Amino acid sequence: MGYAKKDGSYVLEYTKGGVEKFETVGGYYSNGISLLDFMRIKIQKDTALIDFGTYP
């Protein structure tokens, strides 16, 4: 039996101060495979920075 192949995106969900819930969408995959080599997430005091890239 084969694996299910789907398309979609990555979602980062986090809670700030145990009260506010945030959701950030970034990065995509197709047929179950990421389109990029890496995703670096930096969570700062007031925002979430997402950096995508491919290895040389």
C-alpha positions as CSV (number, residue, x, y, z in Angstrom):
1,M,0.0,0.0,0.0
2,G,1.4,3.4,-0.9
3,Y,1.6,6.6,1.1
4,A,-1.1,9.3,0.8
5,K,0.3,12.2,-1.3
6,K,-1.2,15.6,-0.5
7,D,-0.4,19.3,-1.0
8,G,-0.5,21.8,1.7
9,S,1.3,24.3,3.8
10,Y,3.1,24.4,7.2
11,V,1.4,26.2,10.1
12,L,3.1,27.5,13.2
13,E,0.8,27.9,16.1
14,Y,2.0,29.5,19.4
15,T,0.6,31.1,22.5
16,K,1.9,34.4,23.8
17,G,1.7,34.9,27.6
18,G,-0.6,31.9,27.9
19,V,-3.4,34.0,26.6
20,E,-3.2,35.1,23.0
21,K,-3.0,32.4,20.4
22,F,-1.2,33.2,17.1
23,E,-1.0,31.3,13.8
24,T,1.5,31.9,11.0
25,V,1.4,30.1,7.7
26,G,4.5,29.5,5.6
27,G,6.2,27.0,3.4
28,Y,4.5,24.6,1.1
29,Y,4.7,20.9,0.2
30,S,3.4,19.0,-2.8
31,N,2.8,15.3,-3.0
32,G,4.0,15.1,0.5
33,I,7.5,16.6,-0.3
34,S,8.7,20.0,0.8
35,L,9.5,22.4,-1.9
36,L,12.4,23.9,0.1
37,D,15.4,22.5,1.9
38,F,14.9,24.3,5.2
39,M,12.7,26.6,7.2
40,R,14.2,28.7,10.0
41,I,11.7,30.2,12.5
42,K,12.7,33.0,14.9
43,I,10.1,33.9,17.5
44,Q,10.6,37.5,18.7
45,K,8.8,39.5,21.3
46,D,6.1,40.8,18.9
47,T,6.4,38.7,15.7
48,A,7.5,35.4,14.2
49,L,10.1,35.6,11.4
50,I,10.2,32.7,8.9
51,D,13.2,32.3,6.6
52,F,13.1,29.7,3.7
53,G,15.9,28.5,1.5
54,T,17.6,25.8,-0.4
55,Y,21.1,24.4,0.2
56,P,23.7,25.4,-2.4
